[in-house]
């Protein structure tokens, strides 16, 4: 579904797409998220460095969390302040060879409250969703987010359009209401006031096999569902949060 969630969904993401690594091998990433406008004060407990990113295990009032940022120098014991974290769950870092149950992606962090106090209006969703083995995570950098083609073969009922046809005939369907049936390979809730679904039906067009859908419905990875919504082509929410195809404001027809 361009890490298409905030950093640049160049990657969440999202979620083309998403949001990432999740419990499913499907993509976009973009995993689930939440935002905060409050200034957080944290103390660094552990520092993990990769080629392009720095992961910090921090303590905030007795609660520990992992933060991820563009590569920086940091040491245990240092105190930092930040706001507008983007929360992702079950995030796999290929370079570290580990999965983070929860990690908050940030554009920046500061040792001074003044440096973050004026940033309340910053859009935390600088996430780019990408396909295949690549990344997605923030202003000019990427976080390890894999999108794999699931082993699915979904029967296309009458009235539904295959994912391959949507990509192959996107100009024809752009702005039109479309009905799509597929298997849920990723589900993320409450991102940009939407729930995000990644669907695959087993069809492929020029290597593209994953379709991102936004809706208010709740589904489970593994469900085979039919949704209907308006197809947006080249949808860009800004800050790198862009999708080649996006079925917006979809209604759940069957599950």
C-alpha positions as a Python dict, from the first residue, in 0.01 Angstrom:
ca = {
    (1, 'X'): (0, 0, 0),
    (2, 'X'): (473, 536, -59),
    (3, 'X'): (819, 491, 573),
    (4, 'X'): (366, 576, 62),
    (5, 'X'): (368, 760, 751),
    (6, 'X'): (623, 1176, 813),
    (7, 'X'): (906, 1131, 721),
    (8, 'X'): (938, 1056, 350),
    (9, 'X'): (519, 705, 391),
    (10, 'X'): (1093, 799, 77),
    (11, 'X'): (956, 517, 186),
    (12, 'X'): (573, 471, 548),
    (13, 'X'): (504, 452, 289),
    (14, 'X'): (222, 462, 269),
    (15, 'X'): (166, 399, 200),
    (16, 'X'): (374, 382, -443),
    (17, 'X'): (283, 298, -97),
    (18, 'X'): (289, 218, 227),
    (19, 'X'): (289, 277, 540),
    (20, 'X'): (676, -68, 676),
    (21, 'X'): (688, -412, 740),
    (22, 'X'): (415, -571, 929),
    (23, 'X'): (304, -905, 1057),
    (24, 'X'): (212, -998, 706),
    (25, 'X'): (470, -1018, 434),
    (26, 'X'): (259, -785, 226),
    (27, 'X'): (352, -437, 190),
    (28, 'X'): (296, -89, 209),
    (29, 'X'): (370, -28, 464),
    (30, 'X'): (271, 171, 628),
    (31, 'X'): (188, 12, 958),
    (32, 'X'): (-37, 162, 1213),
    (33, 'X'): (38, 509, 1341),
    (34, 'X'): (-50, 785, 1579),
    (35, 'X'): (55, 1145, 1610),
    (36, 'X'): (125, 1376, 1899),
    (37, 'X'): (144, 1752, 1909),
    (38, 'X'): (293, 1748, 2262),
    (39, 'X'): (662, 1794, 2325),
    (40, 'X'): (815, 1472, 2454),
    (41, 'X'): (1117, 1471, 2685),
    (42, 'X'): (1316, 1149, 2668),
    (43, 'X'): (1643, 1006, 2797),
    (44, 'X'): (1845, 780, 2568),
    (45, 'X'): (1909, 428, 2701),
    (46, 'X'): (2046, 256, 2390),
    (47, 'X'): (2168, 361, 2045),
    (48, 'X'): (2165, 145, 1732),
    (49, 'X'): (2324, 277, 1413),
    (50, 'X'): (2262, 169, 1055),
    (51, 'X'): (2392, 310, 730),
    (52, 'X'): (2134, 586, 708),
    (53, 'X'): (1932, 577, 1029),
    (54, 'X'): (1974, 597, 1403),
    (55, 'X'): (1747, 400, 1636),
    (56, 'X'): (1716, 522, 1993),
    (57, 'X'): (1569, 333, 2286),
    (58, 'X'): (1444, 612, 2508),
    (59, 'X'): (1275, 645, 2846),
    (60, 'X'): (992, 892, 2892),
    (61, 'X'): (868, 901, 3251),
    (62, 'X'): (928, 532, 3303),
    (63, 'X'): (797, 423, 2960),
    (64, 'X'): (1043, 293, 2705),
    (65, 'X'): (1001, 345, 2329),
    (66, 'X'): (1213, 309, 2016),
    (67, 'X'): (1264, 616, 1798),
    (68, 'X'): (1406, 619, 1444),
    (69, 'X'): (1564, 924, 1278),
    (70, 'X'): (1796, 1021, 996),
    (71, 'X'): (2147, 919, 1102),
    (72, 'X'): (2281, 1124, 1392),
    (73, 'X'): (2527, 1103, 1678),
    (74, 'X'): (2374, 1013, 2012),
    (75, 'X'): (2488, 860, 2339),
    (76, 'X'): (2310, 682, 2624),
    (77, 'X'): (2221, 924, 2901),
    (78, 'X'): (2155, 1220, 2672),
    (79, 'X'): (1822, 1405, 2701),
    (80, 'X'): (1624, 1499, 2391),
    (81, 'X'): (1294, 1662, 2299),
    (82, 'X'): (1068, 1590, 2005),
    (83, 'X'): (711, 1613, 1878),
    (84, 'X'): (502, 1465, 1595),
    (85, 'X'): (617, 1106, 1611),
    (86, 'X'): (478, 859, 1358),
    (87, 'X'): (402, 521, 1517),
    (88, 'X'): (462, 201, 1323),
    (89, 'X'): (410, -152, 1448),
    (90, 'X'): (591, -474, 1365),
    (91, 'X'): (857, -289, 1172),
    (92, 'X'): (1141, -498, 1027),
    (93, 'X'): (1485, -344, 995),
    (94, 'X'): (1670, -548, 736),
    (95, 'X'): (2005, -397, 822),
    (96, 'X'): (1970, -463, 1194),
    (97, 'X'): (1809, -799, 1138),
    (98, 'X'): (1540, -738, 1396),
    (99, 'X'): (1173, -653, 1427),
    (100, 'X'): (1053, -362, 1638),
    (101, 'X'): (713, -422, 1794),
    (102, 'X'): (664, -44, 1796),
    (103, 'X'): (890, 231, 1662),
    (104, 'X'): (827, 604, 1627),
    (105, 'X'): (973, 771, 1319),
    (106, 'X'): (1080, 1133, 1356),
    (107, 'X'): (1205, 1401, 1123),
    (108, 'X'): (1425, 1548, 1392),
    (109, 'X'): (1504, 1552, 1760),
    (110, 'X'): (1662, 1827, 1968),
    (111, 'X'): (1842, 1888, 2294),
    (112, 'X'): (1649, 2214, 2326),
    (113, 'X'): (1275, 2265, 2378),
    (114, 'X'): (1298, 2588, 2180),
    (115, 'X'): (1396, 2396, 1868),
    (116, 'X'): (1077, 2192, 1873),
    (117, 'X'): (833, 2439, 2029),
    (118, 'X'): (776, 2622, 1702),
    (119, 'X'): (715, 2309, 1501),
    (120, 'X'): (356, 2235, 1608),
    (121, 'X'): (220, 2273, 1256),
    (122, 'X'): (469, 2036, 1098),
    (123, 'X'): (308, 1757, 906),
    (124, 'X'): (424, 1434, 1071),
    (125, 'X'): (326, 1221, 773),
    (126, 'X'): (632, 1260, 557),
    (127, 'X'): (618, 901, 453),
    (128, 'X'): (655, 755, 114),
    (129, 'X'): (512, 418, 32),
    (130, 'X'): (720, 205, -192),
    (131, 'X'): (696, -132, -358),
    (132, 'X'): (925, -429, -355),
    (133, 'X'): (1234, -450, -135),
    (134, 'X'): (1304, -92, -46),
    (135, 'X'): (1231, 158, 224),
    (136, 'X'): (1013, 430, 349),
    (137, 'X'): (1072, 664, 628),
    (138, 'X'): (1138, 1024, 610),
    (139, 'X'): (1245, 1346, 472),
    (140, 'X'): (1484, 1232, 211),
    (141, 'X'): (1563, 895, 357),
    (142, 'X'): (1420, 546, 361),
    (143, 'X'): (1338, 283, 618),
    (144, 'X'): (1342, -87, 553),
    (145, 'X'): (993, -177, 432),
    (146, 'X'): (935, -481, 220),
    (147, 'X'): (642, -538, -8),
    (148, 'X'): (617, -892, -130),
    (149, 'X'): (377, -1055, -366),
    (150, 'X'): (158, -1287, -164),
    (151, 'X'): (75, -1634, -285),
    (152, 'X'): (-293, -1563, -352),
    (153, 'X'): (-535, -1643, -629),
    (154, 'X'): (-863, -1465, -571),
    (155, 'X'): (-1158, -1529, -797),
    (156, 'X'): (-1287, -1206, -946),
    (157, 'X'): (-1667, -1193, -916),
    (158, 'X'): (-1887, -1021, -1169),
    (159, 'X'): (-1861, -645, -1140),
    (160, 'X'): (-1515, -644, -981),
    (161, 'X'): (-1199, -530, -1157),
    (162, 'X'): (-866, -705, -1112),
    (163, 'X'): (-572, -516, -971),
    (164, 'X'): (-380, -577, -1292),
    (165, 'X'): (-660, -419, -1494),
    (166, 'X'): (-668, -115, -1265),
    (167, 'X'): (-298, -54, -1322),
    (168, 'X'): (-315, -136, -1691),
    (169, 'X'): (-618, 84, -1756),
    (170, 'X'): (-574, 345, -1486),
    (171, 'X'): (-653, 634, -1719),
    (172, 'X'): (-983, 474, -1806),
    (173, 'X'): (-1083, 419, -1443),
    (174, 'X'): (-935, 739, -1296),
    (175, 'X'): (-1199, 927, -1099),
    (176, 'X'): (-1448, 645, -1146),
    (177, 'X'): (-1613, 430, -883),
    (178, 'X'): (-1456, 85, -898),
    (179, 'X'): (-1522, -244, -724),
    (180, 'X'): (-1226, -461, -630),
    (181, 'X'): (-1201, -803, -469),
    (182, 'X'): (-880, -914, -304),
    (183, 'X'): (-707, -1061, -4),
    (184, 'X'): (-609, -827, 278),
    (185, 'X'): (-231, -840, 311),
    (186, 'X'): (-196, -536, 537),
    (187, 'X'): (-430, -332, 756),
    (188, 'X'): (-341, -8, 933),
    (189, 'X'): (-589, 197, 1128),
    (190, 'X'): (-621, 565, 1210),
    (191, 'X'): (-360, 710, 976),
    (192, 'X'): (-457, 1054, 847),
    (193, 'X'): (-805, 984, 992),
    (194, 'X'): (-843, 681, 766),
    (195, 'X'): (-800, 307, 784),
    (196, 'X'): (-566, 169, 518),
    (197, 'X'): (-598, -168, 348),
    (198, 'X'): (-356, -337, 115),
    (199, 'X'): (-513, -583, -127),
    (200, 'X'): (-370, -843, -361),
    (201, 'X'): (-566, -1073, -590),
    (202, 'X'): (-286, -1265, -756),
    (203, 'X'): (-282, -1054, -1074),
    (204, 'X'): (13, -842, -1183),
    (205, 'X'): (70, -560, -1431),
    (206, 'X'): (430, -467, -1506),
    (207, 'X'): (537, -584, -1161),
    (208, 'X'): (257, -402, -980),
    (209, 'X'): (35, -624, -770),
    (210, 'X'): (-56, -434, -454),
    (211, 'X'): (-350, -194, -424),
    (212, 'X'): (-406, 51, -141),
    (213, 'X'): (-758, 126, -21),
    (214, 'X'): (-880, 377, 238),
    (215, 'X'): (-1200, 324, 428),
    (216, 'X'): (-1365, 344, 769),
    (217, 'X'): (-1413, -32, 784),
    (218, 'X'): (-1217, -276, 996),
    (219, 'X'): (-1080, -594, 839),
    (220, 'X'): (-823, -859, 925),
    (221, 'X'): (-516, -970, 737),
    (222, 'X'): (-615, -1280, 542),
    (223, 'X'): (-974, -1170, 478),
    (224, 'X'): (-1094, -1185, 119),
    (225, 'X'): (-1309, -876, 74),
    (226, 'X'): (-1484, -672, -191),
    (227, 'X'): (-1470, -294, -164),
    (228, 'X'): (-1606, -13, -377),
    (229, 'X'): (-1466, 336, -395),
    (230, 'X'): (-1331, 605, -625),
    (231, 'X'): (-999, 536, -794),
    (232, 'X'): (-746, 818, -757),
    (233, 'X'): (-443, 815, -986),
    (234, 'X'): (-122, 982, -874),
    (235, 'X'): (-268, 1073, -535),
    (236, 'X'): (-23, 1285, -338),
    (237, 'X'): (-94, 1391, 19),
    (238, 'X'): (226, 1591, 24),
    (239, 'X'): (552, 1522, 208),
    (240, 'X'): (617, 1220, -13),
    (241, 'X'): (298, 1044, 96),
    (242, 'X'): (194, 948, -255),
    (243, 'X'): (30, 660, -439),
    (244, 'X'): (16, 565, -804),
    (245, 'X'): (-330, 416, -743),
    (246, 'X'): (-552, 464, -442),
    (247, 'X'): (-915, 357, -394),
    (248, 'X'): (-1051, 625, -163),
    (249, 'X'): (-1337, 631, 86),
    (250, 'X'): (-1426, 275, -1),
    (251, 'X'): (-1731, 90, 124),
    (252, 'X'): (-1699, -270, 236),
    (253, 'X'): (-1931, -466, 10),
    (254, 'X'): (-1857, -818, 131),
    (255, 'X'): (-1621, -991, 370),
}
